[in-house]
Amino acid sequence: MGRYVIRRLLQMIPVFFGATLLIFLMVNVMGDPIAGLCGDRQCDPATAAQLEKEFGLDKPVWQQYLTYMGNVFTGDFGTAFNGQEVTELMASAFPVTIRLTIVAIFFEIVIGISLGVLTGLKRGHPIDTSVLLLTLIVISIPTFVTGLILQLLLGVEWGWIKPAVSSDAPFNELIVPGLVLASVSLAYVTRLTRTSIAENKRADYVRTATAKGLPRHRVITRHLLRNSLIPVVTFIGTDIGALMGGAIVTERIFNIHGVGYQLYQGILRQNTQTVVGFVTVLVLVFLVANLLVDLLYAVLDPRIRYA
C-alpha cells in the first residue's frame, strides 16, 4: 500500500504542472487583464505599461508561469488587482464552499444511494419506474432553473428560507443551496447505484450467501452493497472537485460568497491572479480526491490489493 501511495503521488506531479500550465496559458493568453483593470475606458499607453510592469505582465508567458509556480510553493498566490491578497480571498471563500459541498455530498450519499438501493432491489416495480422518471426530469432541468424555482417558492412566496444566504453561510442556510447543487449528481448517483445493485444481486456470491441462510439485511449490507458501491464511490469522489468548482451558478443565485463567486468575479474583471490561484487549489482537490477514492477501493472490496 505504501509503495502504491508513493507511486500515485509521483504521478500527480506532472498532472498538477500540466493542468496549472494549461489554465495559466488560457487565462493569460486569451484575456487582457489590463483592460479589466481600466474598466470601460481604455488605458493610456503609459498607464498600461506601468501596470504591466507592476504585475509582471511585461515578461514572457513562460517566465510568468515559472515565477508564479515558484511563489505558489512558498504559499504566495499573488495579489488581486484590487490590492487584496489572493490567499485572503481563499481564506474567506473556501470554508463557505466546503460547507456547501459537504451538504451536497450528504444529499448524494443519503438520498442518492438509498433510492438507488431501493430501486435496484425492486427493479421493474412501480416505485422503480417512478424514481427513474423523477431522476430523468431532474437531469433534464438546468441547475439554474431548479435554483431559481426553489428560491422563488421557498424563499419569496412561502418564506420558509432566506432568499439570499448571509455572509456567515451557516449550515442551516445551505440546505436548499446544497440540494440545488447536488440535484443532478444526486440523480446520477441514484441511477448508478440502481444499475450496480440490479446487476450484482444476481451474482453467485449473493446467491451463496442467501443459500447459507444469512439474514436478508446482512446479505444486502455486507455483501451486495459493498461491491456495488465501487462505481458510486468513483463518481462521488470525482464529483467533490466538480461541485466545488462548479458552484458558480448556485452561489450566484443564493448570493453565496464562496469559490464560485470569487471565480465569477475574477473572470468578469479578467483578474488573472484570482482565477489561476483558485483553479490551482481546485486541481489539488481533484487529485487528492481521486487518490482517496483509489485507496477506498480496498476497503470496499477485499479482493483489491495494492502492491
N, C-alpha and C positions, 0 to 999 in steps of 0.2 A: 504493500500500500504506500509506504513512504517513497519508494522509487517512482511509483506512478504519479504521486503528487508533485514530486520534483520535476518529472518529465513534462507534466501538464503546465507547471509554472514556467518552464523554459519555453514551451510552445506559445504561451501567452505573450511573451516579449515581442516577437515580430508582428503578431496580430495587433498589439497595442500601438506600436510605432506606425504600422501601416494604416490603421484606422485613423489615428490622430493626424497623420500626414495628409490623408485624403480630405478630412474635414478642414484642416488648415488651408489647403490649397483651394478648396471650393469656396470657403468664406473669404479668403484674401484675394483670389483672382477674379471671382465673379462679382464681388461687391466693391463699392468705393466708400471706404469709411470716412474719408474727408468730407464727402458730400453729405453723409449722415450727420457729421458734426456741424456743418454750416446750415443745415435745415433747408428751407425752401430757397434761400438766397445762395448764389454761387460765391464761393470764397475767392478773394483776390489772390493772385499768384504768390505774393509774399507771405500771406497768412497760411495758405495751403502748404508752402514749403516749410514753414516753421512748425506746423502741426505734424507733417510727415517726419521731420527730424526728431520732434519730441517723442513721438510714439514708435520710432524706429521703422517707419514705413518707407523710408528712402533707401533702405538696404535691399539687396536681392531677396526673393522669397525664401530660398533655401537657407540663407543666413538668418532670416527672421524666424524660421522654424527651429533651427538649432538653438538660437537664443531663447526662444520660448520654452523648448523642452528642457534646456539647462535650468531655467528658472523654475519650471514645474517640479523638478526633483528637489528643489530647495523649499518647496511649498509656496512659491510665488506664482500666482496665475495671472499677474498683470493688474493693470488699473483700468477701470472703465472710463469712457470718455467724459463722464461727469465727475471724475476725480475720486470715485469710491473704489476701494479695493475689491477685486472680484471675489476674494476669499470671504469678505464681509457679506457680499450678496449670497454666496453659498451658505454661509452660516445661518442666514435668516430663511433661505428658500428650501434647502434640502430637508430640514426637520419637518416642515409642513408637508412636502411631497411624500416623505417617508411615511408619515401618519396616514396620508390619503391612500398610499399604495398598500399599507397594512390592512386598511378597511376593505379595499378592493380584493386583495388576495383572500381575506377572510370569507367574503361572499363567494368567491370562486370555489374555495375548498368546501365550505359547509353546504351551500346550496347546490353548486355545480356537481360535486361528487355524489351528494345524497340523491339528487334527481337522476343522475346517471346510473347509480346502482339500482335504484327503484325501477327505472325503465328497462335496464338491462336484464333484470330478473323477470320482468313481466313483458317481455318482448311480444308485440302483436296485440296486447290488450288495449282497451280504450285509453287508459292512462298513458301508455307509451305513445300512442298516436297524438294525444293532446299535448304532451310535453315536446315532442318533435315539432309539431306545428308552432307551438309557442316560441321555441328556440329559433326556428326559421324566421319568424316575424321579428324577433329581437335582432338577429343578424342582419336582416334586410333594412332595418331603420338606422340611419346615421346617428352617431353618438350625440351630435349637437341637437338633433331633433328630440331625442329622448331627454336630454338635459333641460332643454327649454320647456318641454311639456311638463316635466315634473316640477320645475321651478315655478311655472305659472300656476299649476294646480295646487301643489303642496305649500308653496310659499306665498303666492299672491292671492289666490282665490280662497283657499281653505285656512291659511295661516298656521299650518302645522309646523313649518320650519321657517328659518330666516331665509329670505331670497338670496342674500349675499352672506358669505361666511365672514366672521370677524377676523381681525388681524392675527389674533392668537391661534385661530383654527384648531379648537379642541376636538377631540374625537367625536363628541356627540353632534357637532355641527358638520362633520364629514361623512355621516352615514349615507345621506342621499347622494352627495357628490361621488362617494366611493362606489355606490351601487351603479351610478351612471357610468363611471369609468370602467367598471368591471362587467358591464352588461353584455357586451359582445363576447369577451373572453369567457364569461360565465356560461354562455350558450354553447361555445365550442367545447368547454370542459365537460358539460353535460352530455353532449353527443359523443365525445371521445370516450368518456367513461362508459357510456351505454354500449358502444360498439365493442370495447375491450371486455366488458363483463359478459356480454352475449356470446362472444367467441370462446372465452376461457371456461365458461360454465359447462361446456360440452367436452372439455379436456379430460384425459384419462385420470389425472391426479385428483380431479374433483369427484369423478365417479368412484374412485377408490376410497377417498375419504368418506363419502356418503355410505358406501357399502360396509365400511368398518364400523358404522353406527355412530359417527361423530354428530353432535348436535348441529342443526342447520346454521345457527348463528356462528358457530366456530368454523364451519366449512367456508362460510362466506368471508368472515373477517381474517382468519388465519391463513387460508389457502387461496381462495378465489380473489379477494380484494388486493392482497399484496402483489400478486403477479399482474393483475390488471391495472395497477396504478403506475407502472413504469412509464408508459407513453404519456400519461396525465402529468406525472411529475416533470417530465421533459418539457411539456408545454408550459406548465406553470412557472418553472424555473426560468425559461427564456422570456416569459411574459413579464417578469418583475422589472427588467430593464425597459421593456416596451411600455409598460404602464407609467414608469417614472418619466420617460422621455416623451411619451405620447399624451400627457395630461394637459397639453396646451389648451385644447377645446374646453375640457371640463373646468379647468382653472379660470378660463376667461368667462365662462357662463356664471360661475358662482363667486367670481371675484376673489379667488384664492391666490395669494402671493407666494407661489411655490416655484419649482423649477420651470414648469411650463410657462408661467407668467414672465419670468426673467428671460427665457429664451425668446418669447414673443417680442418683448421689449428690445432685446438685443438685435433681433433680425429686423424689426421695424426701424430702428435707429442705425442699423448697419454697424453695431458695436461689436467688432470682431473679437476683442478680448473676452467679453462676456460669453459670446456664443461658443468660441473654441474652448474656453475654460470649463463651462458646464458640460459640453459634449465629451470632453476628455474624462471627466469623472463618470459620466454615464457609460462610457466604453469600459471603464474599470468595473462598474457594477455588472454589466453584461458578462464580462469574463469571469468574475468571481461567482456569479450565479450559475454559470454553466459548469464550473468546477465543482461546486457544491452538489449540483444535480447528478453529476457523474459519480461522486462519492456516495450519494444516497442510493444509487442503484444496488450496491452490495448489501445495503440494509434491507431493501425490499425483496430482493431475490438472492438467497444464499448461494445459488449456483454461480453467481457472478463474483469473480475474484480478480483482483488486480495484482499483477506480478511486480 
